[in-house]
Amino acid sequence: MYYLAQANIARFKAPLDNLLMKEFTDFLEPVNKLAEESKGFIWRLTDTDGKSASYIESPFKDELMAINVSVWEDYDSLSNFVYSSVHSYFLRNKKKWFDLGGPSQFIMWWIPVGETPTLEMVKKKLLHHEKHGDTQSAFSIKEMFDTQGNKIKI
């Protein structure tokens, strides 16, 4: 059995303690709590105190590079949270807090139940996707794959 892992990176416009980021940081905890309470949520990357992954040192050697990693039962669970909850407000307004001209990437992959993504794994998946595009190893919404490696349409 498999779960769906997702990772995304994007570059903040300013450090998290900058006034420009206040609305975003004010809602990090409530939105993450909502994710954790959402149907199909399994796990999310946090710092050692349980705070948002936004506070973790980026493996990309850029302190403004945000990284988010989570695991969900399936695509529908992830999609419902991302597009049908308050999270969608932050997605629609990302230009307020993120440098849209900078690096940005969203990927998904299937992970065996009980396995937890590591930052090293995520970095490899992101680099693989950057080099090869959508494959069964790492894919986007544009070209998704099922747990057997077959292309699927959502």
N, CA, C and O atoms as a GROMACS GRO file, in nm:
protein
  616
    1MET      N    1   0.085  -0.119   0.000
    1MET     CA    2   0.000   0.000   0.000
    1MET      C    3   0.089   0.125   0.000
    1MET      O    4   0.198   0.126   0.056
    2TYR      N    5   0.038   0.228  -0.065
    2TYR     CA    6   0.114   0.352  -0.082
    2TYR      C    7   0.032   0.473  -0.040
    2TYR      O    8  -0.092   0.472  -0.043
    3TYR      N    9   0.104   0.578  -0.001
    3TYR     CA   10   0.047   0.709   0.022
    3TYR      C   11   0.109   0.806  -0.077
    3TYR      O   12   0.212   0.777  -0.139
    4LEU      N   13   0.046   0.922  -0.092
    4LEU     CA   14   0.095   1.023  -0.184
    4LEU      C   15   0.176   1.127  -0.107
    4LEU      O   16   0.124   1.195  -0.018
    5ALA      N   17   0.303   1.139  -0.141
    5ALA     CA   18   0.389   1.242  -0.082
    5ALA      C   19   0.389   1.361  -0.178
    5ALA      O   20   0.380   1.345  -0.300
    6GLN      N   21   0.400   1.481  -0.121
    6GLN     CA   22   0.411   1.601  -0.204
    6GLN      C   23   0.518   1.689  -0.143
    6GLN      O   24   0.539   1.692  -0.022
    7ALA      N   25   0.586   1.759  -0.231
    7ALA     CA   26   0.686   1.858  -0.187
    7ALA      C   27   0.676   1.977  -0.279
    7ALA      O   28   0.653   1.964  -0.399
    8ASN      N   29   0.695   2.095  -0.222
    8ASN     CA   30   0.702   2.212  -0.306
    8ASN      C   31   0.802   2.309  -0.246
    8ASN      O   32   0.820   2.318  -0.125
    9ILE      N   33   0.866   2.381  -0.336
    9ILE     CA   34   0.962   2.484  -0.296
    9ILE      C   35   0.927   2.612  -0.368
    9ILE      O   36   0.875   2.611  -0.480
   10ALA      N   37   0.955   2.722  -0.303
   10ALA     CA   38   0.937   2.854  -0.363
   10ALA      C   39   1.019   2.951  -0.279
   10ALA      O   40   1.049   2.925  -0.163
   11ARG      N   41   1.054   3.061  -0.339
   11ARG     CA   42   1.140   3.159  -0.270
   11ARG      C   43   1.054   3.271  -0.211
   11ARG      O   44   0.979   3.338  -0.282
   12PHE      N   45   1.068   3.290  -0.079
   12PHE     CA   46   1.000   3.401  -0.013
   12PHE      C   47   1.051   3.534  -0.067
   12PHE      O   48   1.165   3.543  -0.113
   13LYS      N   49   0.966   3.636  -0.062
   13LYS     CA   50   1.008   3.771  -0.101
   13LYS      C   51   1.092   3.836   0.008
   13LYS      O   52   1.172   3.926  -0.020
   14ALA      N   53   1.076   3.791   0.133
   14ALA     CA   54   1.146   3.851   0.247
   14ALA      C   55   1.158   3.747   0.358
   14ALA      O   56   1.088   3.646   0.355
   15PRO      N   57   1.246   3.771   0.454
   15PRO     CA   58   1.253   3.680   0.570
   15PRO      C   59   1.118   3.675   0.642
   15PRO      O   60   1.040   3.770   0.635
   16LEU      N   61   1.091   3.564   0.711
   16LEU     CA   62   0.962   3.546   0.776
   16LEU      C   63   0.931   3.650   0.883
   16LEU      O   64   0.814   3.674   0.913
   17ASP      N   65   1.033   3.712   0.940
   17ASP     CA   66   1.008   3.814   1.043
   17ASP      C   67   0.987   3.954   0.984
   17ASP      O   68   0.970   4.050   1.059
   18ASN      N   69   0.989   3.965   0.852
   18ASN     CA   70   0.966   4.092   0.785
   18ASN      C   71   0.816   4.123   0.784
   18ASN      O   72   0.735   4.031   0.768
   19LEU      N   73   0.779   4.249   0.799
   19LEU     CA   74   0.638   4.290   0.801
   19LEU      C   75   0.564   4.244   0.675
   19LEU      O   76   0.445   4.213   0.682
   20LEU      N   77   0.629   4.241   0.562
   20LEU     CA   78   0.569   4.194   0.437
   20LEU      C   79   0.512   4.052   0.450
   20LEU      O   80   0.415   4.017   0.382
   21MET      N   81   0.571   3.971   0.538
   21MET     CA   82   0.533   3.831   0.552
   21MET      C   83   0.432   3.807   0.664
   21MET      O   84   0.392   3.693   0.689
   22LYS      N   85   0.388   3.915   0.733
   22LYS     CA   86   0.305   3.901   0.853
   22LYS      C   87   0.177   3.820   0.830
   22LYS      O   88   0.148   3.729   0.908
   23GLU      N   89   0.101   3.851   0.728
   23GLU     CA   90  -0.023   3.777   0.704
   23GLU      C   91   0.007   3.629   0.683
   23GLU      O   92  -0.062   3.542   0.737
   24PHE      N   93   0.109   3.602   0.605
   24PHE     CA   94   0.147   3.462   0.579
   24PHE      C   95   0.185   3.391   0.709
   24PHE      O   96   0.134   3.283   0.738
   25THR      N   97   0.274   3.451   0.787
   25THR     CA   98   0.320   3.386   0.910
   25THR      C   99   0.209   3.377   1.015
   25THR      O  100   0.205   3.282   1.093
   26ASP      N  101   0.120   3.476   1.018
   26ASP     CA  102   0.008   3.471   1.114
   26ASP      C  103  -0.081   3.350   1.089
   26ASP      O  104  -0.142   3.297   1.182
   27PHE      N  105  -0.088   3.305   0.965
   27PHE     CA  106  -0.177   3.194   0.932
   27PHE      C  107  -0.106   3.059   0.917
   27PHE      O  108  -0.172   2.958   0.892
   28LEU      N  109   0.025   3.056   0.932
   28LEU     CA  110   0.096   2.928   0.920
   28LEU      C  111   0.042   2.823   1.016
   28LEU      O  112   0.006   2.713   0.975
   29GLU      N  113   0.037   2.857   1.143
   29GLU     CA  114  -0.008   2.759   1.243
   29GLU      C  115  -0.153   2.715   1.221
   29GLU      O  116  -0.180   2.594   1.221
   30PRO      N  117  -0.248   2.809   1.202
   30PRO     CA  118  -0.386   2.764   1.180
   30PRO      C  119  -0.405   2.681   1.052
   30PRO      O  120  -0.480   2.584   1.052
   31VAL      N  121  -0.338   2.719   0.945
   31VAL     CA  122  -0.352   2.644   0.820
   31VAL      C  123  -0.288   2.505   0.834
   31VAL      O  124  -0.343   2.407   0.785
   32ASN      N  125  -0.174   2.497   0.900
   32ASN     CA  126  -0.112   2.366   0.923
   32ASN      C  127  -0.198   2.279   1.014
   32ASN      O  128  -0.207   2.158   0.993
   33LYS      N  129  -0.262   2.339   1.113
   33LYS     CA  130  -0.352   2.264   1.201
   33LYS      C  131  -0.471   2.211   1.120
   33LYS      O  132  -0.513   2.096   1.137
   34LEU      N  133  -0.523   2.295   1.032
   34LEU     CA  134  -0.633   2.252   0.945
   34LEU      C  135  -0.589   2.134   0.858
   34LEU      O  136  -0.664   2.038   0.840
   35ALA      N  137  -0.469   2.143   0.803
   35ALA     CA  138  -0.417   2.032   0.723
   35ALA      C  139  -0.416   1.904   0.805
   35ALA      O  140  -0.463   1.799   0.760
   36GLU      N  141  -0.361   1.913   0.926
   36GLU     CA  142  -0.350   1.795   1.012
   36GLU      C  143  -0.485   1.736   1.049
   36GLU      O  144  -0.495   1.616   1.076
   37GLU      N  145  -0.589   1.818   1.050
   37GLU     CA  146  -0.723   1.771   1.083
   37GLU      C  147  -0.803   1.731   0.959
   37GLU      O  148  -0.917   1.685   0.970
   38SER      N  149  -0.744   1.747   0.842
   38SER     CA  150  -0.815   1.717   0.717
   38SER      C  151  -0.821   1.568   0.690
   38SER      O  152  -0.730   1.493   0.723
   39LYS      N  153  -0.930   1.527   0.628
   39LYS     CA  154  -0.948   1.387   0.589
   39LYS      C  155  -0.833   1.347   0.496
   39LYS      O  156  -0.804   1.417   0.399
   40GLY      N  157  -0.769   1.238   0.526
   40GLY     CA  158  -0.664   1.185   0.440
   40GLY      C  159  -0.524   1.233   0.473
   40GLY      O  160  -0.428   1.185   0.414
   41PHE      N  161  -0.509   1.328   0.566
   41PHE     CA  162  -0.377   1.376   0.605
   41PHE      C  163  -0.304   1.266   0.682
   41PHE      O  164  -0.363   1.199   0.767
   42ILE      N  165  -0.174   1.248   0.651
   42ILE     CA  166  -0.092   1.148   0.719
   42ILE      C  167   0.020   1.214   0.799
   42ILE      O  168   0.039   1.182   0.916
   43TRP      N  169   0.095   1.305   0.737
   43TRP     CA  170   0.218   1.357   0.799
   43TRP      C  171   0.260   1.485   0.728
   43TRP      O  172   0.229   1.506   0.611
   44ARG      N  173   0.331   1.573   0.802
   44ARG     CA  174   0.393   1.690   0.739
   44ARG      C  175   0.528   1.716   0.805
   44ARG      O  176   0.549   1.682   0.922
   45LEU      N  177   0.617   1.774   0.730
   45LEU     CA  178   0.750   1.809   0.778
   45LEU      C  179   0.738   1.928   0.872
   45LEU      O  180   0.673   2.028   0.840
   46THR      N  181   0.800   1.918   0.989
   46THR     CA  182   0.802   2.028   1.086
   46THR      C  183   0.944   2.042   1.140
   46THR      O  184   1.029   1.956   1.118
   47ASP      N  185   0.968   2.152   1.210
   47ASP     CA  186   1.096   2.166   1.279
   47ASP      C  187   1.090   2.085   1.409
   47ASP      O  188   0.988   2.020   1.436
   48THR      N  189   1.195   2.087   1.488
   48THR     CA  190   1.200   2.004   1.608
   48THR      C  191   1.097   2.045   1.713
   48THR      O  192   1.065   1.966   1.802
   49ASP      N  193   1.044   2.168   1.703
   49ASP     CA  194   0.941   2.213   1.796
   49ASP      C  195   0.800   2.194   1.741
   49ASP      O  196   0.702   2.234   1.805
   50GLY      N  197   0.788   2.132   1.624
   50GLY     CA  198   0.657   2.112   1.562
   50GLY      C  199   0.607   2.229   1.482
   50GLY      O  200   0.493   2.229   1.435
   51LYS      N  201   0.692   2.332   1.465
   51LYS     CA  202   0.653   2.448   1.385
   51LYS      C  203   0.662   2.416   1.236
   51LYS      O  204   0.719   2.314   1.197
   52SER      N  205   0.607   2.501   1.156
   52SER     CA  206   0.603   2.486   1.012
   52SER      C  207   0.741   2.458   0.952
   52SER      O  208   0.843   2.505   1.003
   53ALA      N  209   0.742   2.382   0.845
   53ALA     CA  210   0.866   2.356   0.772
   53ALA      C  211   0.926   2.485   0.716
   53ALA      O  212   1.044   2.487   0.679
   54SER      N  213   0.848   2.591   0.711
   54SER     CA  214   0.901   2.720   0.664
   54SER      C  215   1.016   2.768   0.751
   54SER      O  216   1.097   2.851   0.708
   55TYR      N  217   1.024   2.716   0.873
   55TYR     CA  218   1.129   2.757   0.966
   55TYR      C  219   1.250   2.664   0.963
   55TYR      O  220   1.346   2.686   1.036
   56ILE      N  221   1.246   2.562   0.879
   56ILE     CA  222   1.358   2.468   0.867
   56ILE      C  223   1.461   2.526   0.772
   56ILE      O  224   1.427   2.587   0.671
   57GLU      N  225   1.587   2.506   0.805
   57GLU     CA  226   1.693   2.552   0.715
   57GLU      C  227   1.680   2.480   0.582
   57GLU      O  228   1.672   2.357   0.577
   58SER      N  229   1.677   2.556   0.476
   58SER     CA  230   1.658   2.500   0.343
   58SER      C  231   1.778   2.416   0.300
   58SER      O  232   1.893   2.456   0.320
   59PRO      N  233   1.753   2.300   0.242
   59PRO     CA  234   1.863   2.220   0.187
   59PRO      C  235   1.917   2.277   0.056
   59PRO      O  236   2.008   2.220  -0.004
   60PHE      N  237   1.862   2.390   0.013
   60PHE     CA  238   1.902   2.451  -0.113
   60PHE      C  239   1.996   2.570  -0.095
   60PHE      O  240   2.018   2.646  -0.188
   61LYS      N  241   2.050   2.585   0.024
   61LYS     CA  242   2.150   2.689   0.054
   61LYS      C  243   2.100   2.830   0.020
   61LYS      O  244   2.174   2.914  -0.030
   62ASP      N  245   1.974   2.852   0.049
   62ASP     CA  246   1.911   2.982   0.027
   62ASP      C  247   1.813   3.000   0.142
   62ASP      O  248   1.711   2.931   0.148
   63GLU      N  249   1.843   3.090   0.234
   63GLU     CA  250   1.758   3.104   0.352
   63GLU      C  251   1.618   3.155   0.322
   63GLU      O  252   1.531   3.148   0.408
   64LEU      N  253   1.594   3.206   0.202
   64LEU     CA  254   1.460   3.250   0.165
   64LEU      C  255   1.382   3.141   0.089
   64LEU      O  256   1.266   3.162   0.053
   65MET      N  257   1.445   3.026   0.067
   65MET     CA  258   1.378   2.918  -0.005
   65MET      C  259   1.288   2.841   0.092
   65MET      O  260   1.336   2.779   0.187
   66ALA      N  261   1.160   2.845   0.066
   66ALA     CA  262   1.062   2.773   0.149
   66ALA      C  263   1.047   2.631   0.097
   66ALA      O  264   1.050   2.607  -0.024
   67ILE      N  265   1.032   2.538   0.189
   67ILE     CA  266   1.008   2.399   0.150
   67ILE      C  267   0.891   2.346   0.230
   67ILE      O  268   0.880   2.371   0.350
   68ASN      N  269   0.804   2.274   0.165
   68ASN     CA  270   0.688   2.215   0.228
   68ASN      C  271   0.681   2.069   0.184
   68ASN      O  272   0.693   2.039   0.065
   69VAL      N  273   0.663   1.980   0.278
   69VAL     CA  274   0.654   1.837   0.247
   69VAL      C  275   0.540   1.778   0.331
   69VAL      O  276   0.531   1.804   0.451
   70SER      N  277   0.455   1.700   0.268
   70SER     CA  278   0.349   1.633   0.342
   70SER      C  279   0.314   1.501   0.275
   70SER      O  280   0.352   1.476   0.161
   71VAL      N  281   0.242   1.418   0.348
   71VAL     CA  282   0.198   1.288   0.297
   71VAL      C  283   0.047   1.278   0.319
   71VAL      O  284  -0.005   1.315   0.424
   72TRP      N  285  -0.021   1.227   0.217
   72TRP     CA  286  -0.166   1.217   0.216
   72TRP      C  287  -0.208   1.077   0.172
   72TRP      O  288  -0.132   1.006   0.106
   73GLU      N  289  -0.330   1.037   0.208
   73GLU     CA  290  -0.380   0.905   0.169
   73GLU      C  291  -0.387   0.892   0.017
   73GLU      O  292  -0.357   0.786  -0.039
   74ASP      N  293  -0.427   1.002  -0.050
   74ASP     CA  294  -0.446   0.997  -0.194
   74ASP      C  295  -0.452   1.139  -0.250
   74ASP      O  296  -0.448   1.236  -0.175
   75TYR      N  297  -0.462   1.150  -0.382
   75TYR     CA  298  -0.466   1.281  -0.444
   75TYR      C  299  -0.591   1.360  -0.405
   75TYR      O  300  -0.583   1.480  -0.383
   76ASP      N  301  -0.706   1.294  -0.396
   76ASP     CA  302  -0.829   1.365  -0.360
   76ASP      C  303  -0.817   1.433  -0.224
   76ASP      O  304  -0.863   1.546  -0.208
   77SER      N  305  -0.756   1.366  -0.128
   77SER     CA  306  -0.738   1.426   0.006
   77SER      C  307  -0.650   1.550  -0.002
   77SER      O  308  -0.683   1.654   0.055
   78LEU      N  309  -0.538   1.538  -0.073
   78LEU     CA  310  -0.448   1.652  -0.090
   78LEU      C  311  -0.520   1.766  -0.164
   78LEU      O  312  -0.514   1.881  -0.121
   79SER      N  313  -0.586   1.733  -0.272
   79SER     CA  314  -0.655   1.833  -0.354
   79SER      C  315  -0.764   1.905  -0.276
   79SER      O  316  -0.779   2.026  -0.288
   80ASN      N  317  -0.841   1.832  -0.196
   80ASN     CA  318  -0.947   1.895  -0.116
   80ASN      C  319  -0.889   1.997  -0.020
   80ASN      O  320  -0.945   2.106  -0.005
   81PHE      N  321  -0.778   1.965   0.045
   81PHE     CA  322  -0.717   2.061   0.136
   81PHE      C  323  -0.662   2.181   0.060
   81PHE      O  324  -0.686   2.296   0.097
   82VAL      N  325  -0.587   2.155  -0.047
   82VAL     CA  326  -0.519   2.263  -0.120
   82VAL      C  327  -0.617   2.359  -0.187
   82VAL      O  328  -0.599   2.480  -0.180
   83TYR      N  329  -0.720   2.305  -0.251
   83TYR     CA  330  -0.807   2.388  -0.334
   83TYR      C  331  -0.944   2.419  -0.273
   83TYR      O  332  -1.013   2.509  -0.322
   84SER      N  333  -0.985   2.346  -0.168
   84SER     CA  334  -1.121   2.365  -0.115
   84SER      C  335  -1.124   2.405   0.032
   84SER      O  336  -1.225   2.387   0.100
   85SER      N  337  -1.014   2.459   0.080
   85SER     CA  338  -1.009   2.507   0.218
   85SER      C  339  -0.949   2.648   0.217
   85SER      O  340  -0.922   2.703   0.111
   86VAL      N  341  -0.928   2.704   0.334
   86VAL     CA  342  -0.868   2.837   0.345
   86VAL      C  343  -0.729   2.839   0.279
   86VAL      O  344  -0.681   2.945   0.242
   87HIS      N  345  -0.667   2.724   0.266
   87HIS     CA  346  -0.536   2.717   0.200
   87HIS      C  347  -0.542   2.778   0.060
   87HIS      O  348  -0.445   2.837   0.014
   88SER      N  349  -0.656   2.764  -0.007
   88SER     CA  350  -0.669   2.816  -0.144
   88SER      C  351  -0.649   2.968  -0.150
   88SER      O  352  -0.600   3.020  -0.250
   89TYR      N  353  -0.685   3.038  -0.043
   89TYR     CA  354  -0.661   3.183  -0.038
   89TYR      C  355  -0.512   3.213  -0.051
   89TYR      O  356  -0.472   3.303  -0.124
   90PHE      N  357  -0.431   3.137   0.020
   90PHE     CA  358  -0.287   3.160   0.017
   90PHE      C  359  -0.226   3.118  -0.116
   90PHE      O  360  -0.129   3.178  -0.163
   91LEU      N  361  -0.281   3.016  -0.176
   91LEU     CA  362  -0.237   2.975  -0.309
   91LEU      C  363  -0.269   3.083  -0.413
   91LEU      O  364  -0.185   3.117  -0.496
   92ARG      N  365  -0.391   3.135  -0.407
   92ARG     CA  366  -0.433   3.240  -0.502
   92ARG      C  367  -0.354   3.369  -0.484
   92ARG      O  368  -0.336   3.444  -0.580
   93ASN      N  369  -0.308   3.395  -0.364
   93ASN     CA  370  -0.240   3.521  -0.334
   93ASN      C  371  -0.090   3.504  -0.312
   93ASN      O  372  -0.027   3.588  -0.248
   94LYS      N  373  -0.034   3.397  -0.363
   94LYS     CA  374   0.108   3.368  -0.337
   94LYS      C  375   0.202   3.479  -0.384
   94LYS      O  376   0.313   3.491  -0.331
   95LYS      N  377   0.161   3.558  -0.480
   95LYS     CA  378   0.248   3.666  -0.529
   95LYS      C  379   0.276   3.770  -0.421
   95LYS      O  380   0.372   3.846  -0.432
   96LYS      N  381   0.192   3.774  -0.316
   96LYS     CA  382   0.217   3.868  -0.205
   96LYS      C  383   0.344   3.829  -0.127
   96LYS      O  384   0.416   3.916  -0.077
   97TRP      N  385   0.371   3.698  -0.118
   97TRP     CA  386   0.476   3.650  -0.029
   97TRP      C  387   0.590   3.577  -0.099
   97TRP      O  388   0.697   3.558  -0.041
   98PHE      N  389   0.567   3.537  -0.223
   98PHE     CA  390   0.667   3.457  -0.294
   98PHE      C  391   0.715   3.526  -0.420
   98PHE      O  392   0.638   3.594  -0.489
   99ASP      N  393   0.841   3.509  -0.450
   99ASP     CA  394   0.903   3.562  -0.571
   99ASP      C  395   0.865   3.469  -0.686
   99ASP      O  396   0.925   3.363  -0.704
  100LEU      N  397   0.765   3.509  -0.764
  100LEU     CA  398   0.716   3.421  -0.871
  100LEU      C  399   0.815   3.407  -0.986
  100LEU      O  400   0.799   3.318  -1.070
  101GLY      N  401   0.916   3.493  -0.990
  101GLY     CA  402   1.020   3.480  -1.092
  101GLY      C  403   1.132   3.389  -1.046
  101GLY      O  404   1.220   3.353  -1.125
  102GLY      N  405   1.130   3.352  -0.920
  102GLY     CA  406   1.234   3.265  -0.864
  102GLY      C  407   1.200   3.118  -0.882
  102GLY      O  408   1.098   3.085  -0.943
  103PRO      N  409   1.285   3.032  -0.830
  103PRO     CA  410   1.259   2.888  -0.844
  103PRO      C  411   1.131   2.849  -0.771
  103PRO      O  412   1.106   2.892  -0.658
  104SER      N  413   1.053   2.768  -0.836
  104SER     CA  414   0.929   2.718  -0.777
  104SER      C  415   0.902   2.582  -0.839
  104SER      O  416   0.914   2.563  -0.960
  105GLN      N  417   0.867   2.489  -0.756
  105GLN     CA  418   0.843   2.356  -0.809
  105GLN      C  419   0.748   2.281  -0.716
  105GLN      O  420   0.759   2.293  -0.594
  106PHE      N  421   0.657   2.205  -0.774
  106PHE     CA  422   0.563   2.121  -0.698
  106PHE      C  423   0.571   1.982  -0.757
  106PHE      O  424   0.556   1.963  -0.878
  107ILE      N  425   0.595   1.883  -0.671
  107ILE     CA  426   0.600   1.745  -0.718
  107ILE      C  427   0.525   1.654  -0.623
  107ILE      O  428   0.500   1.687  -0.507
  108MET      N  429   0.491   1.538  -0.674
  108MET     CA  430   0.429   1.432  -0.595
  108MET      C  431   0.497   1.301  -0.632
  108MET      O  432   0.557   1.287  -0.738
  109TRP      N  433   0.486   1.205  -0.542
  109TRP     CA  434   0.532   1.069  -0.569
  109TRP      C  435   0.465   0.976  -0.468
  109TRP      O  436   0.421   1.020  -0.362
  110TRP      N  437   0.459   0.849  -0.503
  110TRP     CA  438   0.400   0.750  -0.415
  110TRP      C  439   0.508   0.698  -0.320
  110TRP      O  440   0.621   0.672  -0.361
  111ILE      N  441   0.470   0.683  -0.194
  111ILE     CA  442   0.564   0.640  -0.092
  111ILE      C  443   0.501   0.523  -0.016
  111ILE      O  444   0.382   0.528   0.019
  112PRO      N  445   0.577   0.417   0.012
  112PRO     CA  446   0.519   0.305   0.086
  112PRO      C  447   0.466   0.350   0.223
  112PRO      O  448   0.527   0.434   0.290
  113VAL      N  449   0.353   0.295   0.262
  113VAL     CA  450   0.296   0.325   0.394
  113VAL      C  451   0.403   0.297   0.499
  113VAL      O  452   0.468   0.193   0.497
  114GLY      N  453   0.419   0.391   0.591
  114GLY     CA  454   0.518   0.375   0.697
  114GLY      C  455   0.650   0.444   0.669
  114GLY      O  456   0.729   0.465   0.760
  115GLU      N  457   0.674   0.480   0.543
  115GLU     CA  458   0.797   0.552   0.508
  115GLU      C  459   0.772   0.702   0.521
  115GLU      O  460   0.663   0.750   0.489
  116THR      N  461   0.872   0.774   0.568
  116THR     CA  462   0.862   0.918   0.584
  116THR      C  463   0.963   0.986   0.493
  116THR      O  464   1.081   0.950   0.495
  117PRO      N  465   0.920   1.084   0.414
  117PRO     CA  466   1.015   1.155   0.328
  117PRO      C  467   1.121   1.229   0.411
  117PRO      O  468   1.090   1.287   0.514
  118THR      N  469   1.243   1.226   0.364
  118THR     CA  470   1.350   1.304   0.426
  118THR      C  471   1.382   1.422   0.334
  118THR      O  472   1.346   1.422   0.216
  119LEU      N  473   1.451   1.521   0.389
  119LEU     CA  474   1.489   1.635   0.304
  119LEU      C  475   1.582   1.590   0.192
  119LEU      O  476   1.575   1.642   0.081
  120GLU      N  477   1.669   1.495   0.219
  120GLU     CA  478   1.759   1.442   0.115
  120GLU      C  479   1.677   1.377   0.003
  120GLU      O  480   1.705   1.399  -0.115
  121MET      N  481   1.576   1.298   0.040
  121MET     CA  482   1.488   1.234  -0.060
  121MET      C  483   1.415   1.341  -0.142
  121MET      O  484   1.408   1.332  -0.264
  122VAL      N  485   1.362   1.440  -0.073
  122VAL     CA  486   1.289   1.548  -0.141
  122VAL      C  487   1.379   1.621  -0.239
  122VAL      O  488   1.339   1.648  -0.352
  123LYS      N  489   1.499   1.652  -0.196
  123LYS     CA  490   1.592   1.723  -0.285
  123LYS      C  491   1.621   1.639  -0.409
  123LYS      O  492   1.623   1.692  -0.520
  124LYS      N  493   1.642   1.509  -0.392
  124LYS     CA  494   1.667   1.420  -0.507
  124LYS      C  495   1.546   1.416  -0.599
  124LYS      O  496   1.561   1.420  -0.722
  125LYS      N  497   1.427   1.409  -0.542
  125LYS     CA  498   1.305   1.405  -0.623
  125LYS      C  499   1.288   1.535  -0.702
  125LYS      O  500   1.254   1.533  -0.820
  126LEU      N  501   1.311   1.649  -0.635
  126LEU     CA  502   1.299   1.778  -0.704
  126LEU      C  503   1.400   1.791  -0.816
  126LEU      O  504   1.367   1.839  -0.924
  127LEU      N  505   1.524   1.750  -0.791
  127LEU     CA  506   1.628   1.757  -0.895
  127LEU      C  507   1.597   1.661  -1.010
  127LEU      O  508   1.618   1.695  -1.126
  128HIS      N  509   1.547   1.542  -0.976
  128HIS     CA  510   1.508   1.445  -1.080
  128HIS      C  511   1.397   1.504  -1.168
  128HIS      O  512   1.403   1.496  -1.291
  129HIS      N  513   1.297   1.564  -1.104
  129HIS     CA  514   1.186   1.622  -1.180
  129HIS      C  515   1.233   1.738  -1.266
  129HIS      O  516   1.189   1.753  -1.380
  130GLU      N  517   1.322   1.820  -1.212
  130GLU     CA  518   1.375   1.933  -1.288
  130GLU      C  519   1.448   1.885  -1.414
  130GLU      O  520   1.438   1.946  -1.520
  131LYS      N  521   1.520   1.775  -1.401
  131LYS     CA  522   1.599   1.721  -1.514
  131LYS      C  523   1.515   1.640  -1.612
  131LYS      O  524   1.536   1.651  -1.733
  132HIS      N  525   1.420   1.560  -1.562
  132HIS     CA  526   1.348   1.464  -1.647
  132HIS      C  527   1.200   1.496  -1.670
  132HIS      O  528   1.134   1.430  -1.751
  133GLY      N  529   1.148   1.595  -1.599
  133GLY     CA  530   1.005   1.622  -1.610
  133GLY      C  531   0.924   1.517  -1.536
  133GLY      O  532   0.976   1.446  -1.450
  134ASP      N  533   0.798   1.506  -1.571
  134ASP     CA  534   0.709   1.413  -1.504
  134ASP      C  535   0.744   1.269  -1.538
  134ASP      O  536   0.746   1.230  -1.655
  135THR      N  537   0.772   1.190  -1.435
  135THR     CA  538   0.795   1.046  -1.448
  135THR      C  539   0.725   0.980  -1.330
  135THR      O  540   0.676   1.049  -1.241
  136GLN      N  541   0.719   0.849  -1.329
  136GLN     CA  542   0.655   0.781  -1.216
  136GLN      C  543   0.731   0.805  -1.086
  136GLN      O  544   0.676   0.783  -0.978
  137SER      N  545   0.856   0.848  -1.094
  137SER     CA  546   0.938   0.874  -0.976
  137SER      C  547   0.904   1.007  -0.910
  137SER      O  548   0.912   1.020  -0.788
  138ALA      N  549   0.865   1.106  -0.989
  138ALA     CA  550   0.828   1.240  -0.940
  138ALA      C  551   0.746   1.307  -1.048
  138ALA      O  552   0.791   1.321  -1.162
  139PHE      N  553   0.626   1.350  -1.012
  139PHE     CA  554   0.536   1.404  -1.114
  139PHE      C  555   0.459   1.524  -1.061
  139PHE      O  556   0.453   1.549  -0.941
  140SER      N  557   0.401   1.598  -1.154
  140SER     CA  558   0.319   1.715  -1.121
  140SER      C  559   0.174   1.683  -1.155
  140SER      O  560   0.141   1.570  -1.192
  141ILE      N  561   0.089   1.781  -1.142
  141ILE     CA  562  -0.052   1.762  -1.177
  141ILE      C  563  -0.069   1.748  -1.328
  141ILE      O  564  -0.166   1.688  -1.374
  142LYS      N  565   0.026   1.801  -1.405
  142LYS     CA  566   0.016   1.795  -1.552
  142LYS      C  567   0.018   1.652  -1.605
  142LYS      O  568  -0.053   1.620  -1.701
  143GLU      N  569   0.099   1.567  -1.544
  143GLU     CA  570   0.109   1.428  -1.589
  143GLU      C  571   0.132   1.340  -1.467
  143GLU      O  572   0.244   1.324  -1.420
  144MET      N  573   0.022   1.283  -1.418
  144MET     CA  574   0.027   1.204  -1.294
  144MET      C  575   0.037   1.055  -1.324
  144MET      O  576   0.004   1.009  -1.433
  145PHE      N  577   0.084   0.982  -1.223
  145PHE     CA  578   0.101   0.838  -1.234
  145PHE      C  579   0.036   0.770  -1.115
  145PHE      O  580   0.030   0.826  -1.006
  146ASP      N  581  -0.014   0.647  -1.137
  146ASP     CA  582  -0.068   0.570  -1.025
  146ASP      C  583   0.046   0.494  -0.957
  146ASP      O  584   0.162   0.507  -0.995
  147THR      N  585   0.012   0.415  -0.857
  147THR     CA  586   0.115   0.345  -0.779
  147THR      C  587   0.187   0.239  -0.862
  147THR      O  588   0.295   0.193  -0.823
  148GLN      N  589   0.130   0.200  -0.974
  148GLN     CA  590   0.192   0.100  -1.062
  148GLN      C  591   0.277   0.164  -1.172
  148GLN      O  592   0.340   0.095  -1.252
  149GLY      N  593   0.279   0.298  -1.176
  149GLY     CA  594   0.358   0.368  -1.277
  149GLY      C  595   0.282   0.400  -1.404
  149GLY      O  596   0.341   0.444  -1.502
  150ASN      N  597   0.150   0.378  -1.403
  150ASN     CA  598   0.068   0.409  -1.520
  150ASN      C  599   0.022   0.555  -1.516
  150ASN      O  600  -0.012   0.606  -1.410
  151LYS      N  601   0.021   0.620  -1.630
  151LYS     CA  602  -0.027   0.757  -1.639
  151LYS      C  603  -0.176   0.760  -1.607
  151LYS      O  604  -0.252   0.673  -1.650
  152ILE      N  605  -0.216   0.863  -1.531
  152ILE     CA  606  -0.358   0.879  -1.499
  152ILE      C  607  -0.400   1.022  -1.524
  152ILE      O  608  -0.316   1.112  -1.527
  153LYS      N  609  -0.528   1.041  -1.541
  153LYS     CA  610  -0.583   1.176  -1.558
  153LYS      C  611  -0.674   1.205  -1.440
  153LYS      O  612  -0.753   1.121  -1.398
  154ILE      N  613  -0.660   1.325  -1.389
  154ILE     CA  614  -0.745   1.367  -1.276
  154ILE      C  615  -0.848   1.464  -1.327
  154ILE      O  616  -0.931   1.512  -1.250
   0.00000   0.00000   0.00000
